[in-house]
């Protein structure tokens, strides 16, 4: 079971998912190895070729179907009591069908079944054959409304992940001129090591080190380019702490004078990021936060160079609801966590992005990142 969450919290999450199933007029959610399964049951595993499901009925207790080689692990790591195992030389669908009979017992008419959004097609096909009369949907119908508001354990983990990211951000900035002459890949490796040394269990996503013109590609990871004097360097990284990720971006010049336009662009992006943060409060639509940041950049003449959404939700998944993007009328609620990360990207020259995670509070928001947002290294 996830170390920072007790059994009562998982039971509460499951009960809230069951209420959401009722709201969605669904009878059953079938979860697959994913952040949804991790959230409900405390069991975290990568998808594989064997059938591994958690059945969460609208009423009654959840039940696992797992390969025998996972049985002891599931019993040790999850709060769910009902664990049905099958051997490698057995037919897993025979066990699945027995469990389906149990969890759908008493359902009149055609059941409505929600399957994990990331479930592999081969398994969804098997389920369709096992319940031929069912109607189907995605588990996010029931999971997203529950997961989008973080509980106290989640917020504690996210705050600690933010602290780790801050510490690494200040450490790498303080290296100053020593970074000049390193390749992006070398610096990314150092950042990964620093995250682990300061408490992260692993990378939340591949470290982004975009130096000079590479910084104009928002999702450039890192490569063989050498950091030169005067290069703006986009640094985007985070580490997992108690299964929850950090995610922070700073744009730094480690030594020398940056390009002439850079300081102005950095000022614009910093103002836009602050405008986005200032717009976050309960009842505000996500698209309004995007518009607040985007307006600053457009008014400065760089609207066409802001090529992505302003932010995304963060939880067990690094990218999840709510998405801070034009057209999303989802109202923000206390407990939601999202990134605010506007950027300007001048092709062939440089890029600038500044990112913090924020928690929506009862009357505004709380930043989870506090490291220096300026561009100049000491």
N, C-alpha and C positions, 0 to 999 in steps of 0.2 A: 504494500500500500504506500502511496506517496507519503514521504516522511512528514511533511508539514501539515497534513490534513488528517483529522481523526475520522473514525467510522461514522460518527453521528453526522458529520458534514456530508459524507457521501450518501448516506441514507436520505438526508434532507434534499440533496440535489436530485436523487432519483425520484422522490415524491413530487418535486416541482416539475420534473420532466413528465411524470404521469399526469399531473394536472394539465400540462401543456398538450399532451396527447388528447385529452378530453376536449380541450379548447379547439384543437385541430380536427375534431371528429375522427380521430384515428384510434385503432384498437391495439396497435403493437409497433414498437420501434425495434429494428434489428441492427445492432451496432457491430462494426468490424474494427480490427486494429486501426485506431485513429485517435485524434484528440478527443472525439466524442466519447469513445470507450474509456479513455483515460480519465476524462472528467467525471463520468458516472460511477465507474467501478474501481478506479485507482490502479488499473492494470495497464501498463504501457508496453507495447510490442510493435514491431514492424510488420506490415502485411507480408504474408507468405502464401505458398500454394495450398496449404491445408485449410479446411473449413474451421474457422474460429469465430463464433458469434456470441454476442450477448443479446438475449431477448428481454425487452422491457415492455411488459404488457400495461395497458391502461390501468388494470386492476390486478392486484396480486404481486407476488415477488418475482424479481428478475431471475434469469437462469442462463448459465453459460453452456455452450457446446464447444469442447476443445479437444485437440489431439492429446493422446495420453501423455506425450512427452512434455506437455505444458500443464498437466493437472496439478502437480505439486506447487508449481510456480504461481498459478492462478489462485490456489487456495491460500498461499502465503501472502500474496500481494493485494488481494481483493477482499472486500467485505462480503461479497455475494456467497451465500451458502450453497446454492444449487449449482453444482458443477458436474456436467455429464461428459464423460470422456469416451473416446473411441480409439481403438488400436489402428495402426497403419494398415493392417490387412483386413480391416472391417469397412463397411460402407458408411461413411459419415452421414449420409442423408437419411439413413434409417433412424439414427439418433435424432437428427434435426426434425424429422417428421413426428417422432414421439413427443419431443418438447413442444413443437407447434400445436399438437393436439391439446397439450396441457395449458399452454398460455392463451390459446384462443378458445378454450372450453367456455361455453356459455355465450359466445358471440353469435348473435342471431343474424341471419342474412349473409351478405357479402362483406368480409372483413376488409378494413383499410389498413394497409401495412406500410410503414415508412422505413426505408432502408438507408443506411449510412451513405452520405453523399460521396464518399471516396471508395465505396465498396467496388471491388473488381467485377466486371461484367459476368465472368464465369460463375460467381457466387450468386449474383442477382438472378441469373437464369435458373440456377438450381432452386432458389426460393420460389420463383414464379411457377415452376413445375410442381413444387410441393404444395402450393396454395393456389390452385388454378382459378378459383373463383374470386380471388382478392382484387381489390383496386390498390394502386401503388402511389407512393409519393416519396419525398426525401426527408430524412431524419431531421434536417435543419428546421423543418416546420415546428418541431417540438423542442429541439436543442438550442437553437439560436436565441429564442426569447429568454431562456434560462441562463445560458452562458454569457450573454452580452453584459450582464451586470455582475461584476466580480464580488465574491464574498470576501470576508476578512482575511482568510488564509491566502487567497489569491493576491490580494492587495499587498500583504506583507511580503510575499515572494517577489512581486514586481518592484516594490520599493527597494528591496535588497539587490535585485538585478540592476536597478538604476544606479544604486550606490557603487556597485562594481564597475559599471560602464563609466561613471564619473571619475573614479580613481584611475582607470586606465587612460581616459582622455587626458587628464592632467599629467599623468606620467609620460605619455608619448609627446605631448606638447613641450614638456620641459626638456626633452632631448635636444631640441633646437637644431643647431647646425650639424650635430652628429648624424642627423637623418640624411643630409645631403650626401649623395654618392651611393646610397642604398637603392636596391631595386624595390619596386612596389611589392613584389612577392616576399622579399626579405623582411620588409617592414610589416607586412600582413602576418608573417610568421611570428614576429616579435609581439605583435598585438594579441595574437591568439595565446601565446605563452603567458602574457601579462594577465589576460582575463582568467586563465586557470589559476595562476598564482594568487589572485585576489579573491578566489572563491567560486568562480564559474565551473560548472561540471562539463561544459562543452560549448561549442559555438551555436548561437541562435540561427546563424546563416553565415555563408562565406564572407570573410572580412573584405570590405571594399576599400581599396587604396587607389584613388584615381588622381594621378599627378599630371599637372599641365593640361594638355589637350585631352588626355584620357578622362579627366574630371568632367568633361562635357558629355560623357556617356553615362546616364544616371545609374545603370546597373553594370557598368564595368566592374569587375571584381579586382583583379590585380594581375600584373604581368611583369615582363622583363625591363620595362622602362625604368631608367635611373632617375631618381628625384634630383632635380637641379636647383641651384640657387634661384630664388624668385618664383618658383613653381607654387601656385595654389594647389593644395592637395586635399581632396575630398576623402574624409575618413568616416566610414559608416560601419558600426560593429555592435555586437552585443553578445552576452553569454547567458546560458541557462543557470538559474539559481532555483533549486527546489522545483524544477520542471518548467519554470516561467522565464521568458526571455527579456533581456535588455535590448534596446534599439535606440542608438543615438548617432547623430551625424554632426561633425564639425568640419569646417574648411580652414586649413591652416597653411601659412607660409612659414617654413622652418628657418629660412635665412634669406637675406638679400631683398631686393625690391621687387614687388609683384608687377604685372602688366598695368599700364596706365589706367585702364577702365576697372580694374579689379576692385579697388577700394569702394568705388561707388556702387558696384553691383553687390558687394558684400553688405553694404549698408542697407540697400534696398531689400535684400533677402532677410536680413535680420529684422528690419521693420515689419516685413510681411509675416514673418514667423511670430513676432509679438502680437500682431493684429489677429492672427489666427488663434493664439492662446487666449487673448482677451475676449474673443467672441464665444469661447466655450462656457456654457452654463446650461442648467436643466431647462428643457423646453425649446431650446434653439435647434433648428433643423441642421443636420450635418452639412447640407449644401450651403448654408449661410456661413459656416466656418470656412469652407473652401472659398466662398466668394470674398470674405474679408481679407484673406491672405492674397488671393489672386488680384484683387482690385489694386493693392499697393504696387504689385509688380507690373500690372498693365499700365497704371498711371505713370510709371517711370519709363515706359516704352519698351518693356521686355516681355510683354504678354505672350508673344509667340515662342519665347524661350523657356517658358514654364510648361513643361510637356507632360506632367503627370498630376495625379490627384494630390490634394494637400495632405492626406493622411489615411490611416487604416487603423482598425481596432487591433488590440494586442491581448492575448491570453495564453492558453496552452499552445495555440497556433500563433506564429509571428504575424500573420496577416489574417484577420477575421473581422466580423462585423463589430462596430459600425464603420463603414467606409466614408471618409470625409471627401466627398466628390460632388461635383455639379450634378443635379438631378436627384440626389438622395434626400428625400423629405423626412427621413427618420429623425424623430426628436431625440435629443440627447437626454439621458437619465442619470441620476447619481449612481456611481459604481461602474459606469462605462469607462474604459481605458482606450485611448487612441493616440496615435502619433500626429504631430503637427510638423510637417517637413517640406515647406516650399523650397523651390530651387530655380536657378537660372542657369542655362547651359548654352554657351556660345561655341558653336561647332568649330573645331580646330584650334580653339584658344584655351578655354578653361571652363570649369563649372563651379557653382557655389550652391551648397545645400546646408541647411541648419535644421536639426531635428531634436525634439524632445518628446517624451511620452507624458501625457497628462491624464489625471483621473477627474472625471466629472464629480463635483461635490454638490452639496445642497444649494450653494449660492454662487458657484463659479467653477474653478478647477484647481487642482494641485499638480504642480510640476513634479515629475519623478527624476528629472535630470537637472543638475545645478552647476555643471562644469563650465568653464570659460567659453563664451560664445564668440569671442573676438577672433580675429584672423592671425594676429602676430604672435609667434612663439617668443618666449622670454629671451 
